[in-house]
Amino acid sequence: MDELHWQSLAVRSGITRSPEGEHSEALFMTSSYVFDSAEHAAARFTGDDPGNVYSRYTNPTVRGFEDRLAALEGAEACVATASGMSAILSTCMALLKAGDHVVCSRDVFGTTRTLFAKYMANFGVEVSFVPLLPVDGWREAMQDNTKLLYLETPSNPLCEIADMQSMATLAQSAGALLVVDNCFCSPALQQPLAFGADIVIHSATKYLDGQGRCVGGAVLGNQDLMDQVLGFLRSCGPTMSAFNAWVFLKGLETLSLRMEAHSASAMQLATWLQSHPQVEAVFYAGLESHPGHALAKKQQSAFGGVLSFRVRGAQAEAWQVIDATRLMSLTANLGDAKTTVVHPATTTHSRISANERLEAGITDNLIRVAVGLENIEDLKADLARGLNSLG
Ligand SMILES: *Cc1c(COP(=O)(O)O)cnc(C)c1O
């Protein structure tokens, strides 16, 4: 298996065939497992026999998804979780304790910010938020008790790119762990562990599923770290359901084809938007004008499906463009075959102060599009309807 190329691993790894000889991955819908004898049960419970006990601990379908995703991220081990948020929570609960300090990018998923700012803080974990760029800001925020650096690259919604190698060097120098949420790129486009990250986080809900059906997540890293995360899951319970793992296994088979298509369409849409007279600025790392373009080229094999742009005007004009769409779905989700459009300032980023929004570049005239798999001409026409009405 190790010698196979990435696309082959996406289809072939993580399969354990049952005695029925099924070709597609089997869906093991069972909460518990039976033992041959009392002695056998005892051995399972002590761990001397490594087999299944209970599906909060292990499930063959979930393990298939974990093994396949681990192969695709180049990770020693993977722990599947009930959602992307529980992947982050499990990582924190397993690896942090009261009195520890975390430095987190300001430009992360809104709920991730709440998890750190409210819930981790409630349990005595100190958190500092810094802009994703530059690295110096992170260095200045670090303390003697800093245990974890947390970021997303590309960032949402402005597609800023972090230099993962520099961040890994910084983390290492302080004995801290670098955690990268790889949701936007998926392992088809970027493998953070290869750039020195210690842990990769996924919301499987997004591109790993790819069709907006199931909620799930994953944590990846070396065996020792993942044993600690698995320990938390076993005792505290946010495990992935077997059914969702089965859906994600199917999603992984087509991941590279979909990410190529998302990226190609996003590139075309970004280029077209850049030339539109009613568009003030476009944020997409695939554009040569983007400050993170060279770094994105080094770290990613393509630029992904998410872009944002500023229309000429303010909130009213942005809303006009969004409300004129008929094809795109007005929803904050992303990573779907269906293109989604959202106004970050009044939705995904509405809970942070107006000042913080401005600092982060989330202006009132900004629109985010997560490009799906529809025909690109239909997507252009959908945005052109509103944009042309602004002039
Ligand atoms: C959606 C998302 C999450 C949270 O994942 P859920 O599966 O919704 O819990 C975390 N990080 C990023 C970047 C996301 O887009």
The ligand as an SDF file (V2000), in Angstrom:
LIG
                    3D

 15 15  0  0  0  0  0  0  0  0999 V2000
  -16.8460   23.8380    9.4840 C   0  0  0  0  0  0  0  0  0  0  0  0
  -15.4850   24.0630   10.0030 C   0  0  0  0  0  0  0  0  0  0  0  0
  -15.1140   23.5890   11.2650 C   0  0  0  0  0  0  0  0  0  0  0  0
  -16.0890   22.8900   12.1930 C   0  0  0  0  0  0  0  0  0  0  0  0
  -16.5160   21.6770   11.6830 O   0  0  0  0  0  0  0  0  0  0  0  0
  -17.9550   21.0150   12.0060 P   0  0  0  0  0  0  0  0  0  0  0  0
  -17.8860   19.7300   11.2840 O   0  0  0  0  0  0  0  0  0  0  0  0
  -18.9990   21.9670   11.5080 O   0  0  0  0  0  0  0  0  0  0  0  0
  -18.0220   20.8590   13.4950 O   0  0  0  0  0  0  0  0  0  0  0  0
  -13.8150   23.7870   11.6720 C   0  0  0  0  0  0  0  0  0  0  0  0
  -12.9100   24.4310   10.8880 N   0  0  0  0  0  0  0  0  0  0  0  0
  -13.2410   24.9120    9.6690 C   0  0  0  0  0  0  0  0  0  0  0  0
  -12.2160   25.5960    8.8480 C   0  0  0  0  0  0  0  0  0  0  0  0
  -14.5360   24.7510    9.1820 C   0  0  0  0  0  0  0  0  0  0  0  0
  -14.8540   25.2440    7.9810 O   0  0  0  0  0  0  0  0  0  0  0  0
  1  2  1  0
  2  3  1  0
  2 14  2  0
  3  4  1  0
  3 10  2  0
  4  5  1  0
  5  6  1  0
  6  7  2  0
  6  8  1  0
  6  9  1  0
 10 11  1  0
 11 12  2  0
 12 13  1  0
 12 14  1  0
 14 15  1  0
M  END
$$$$
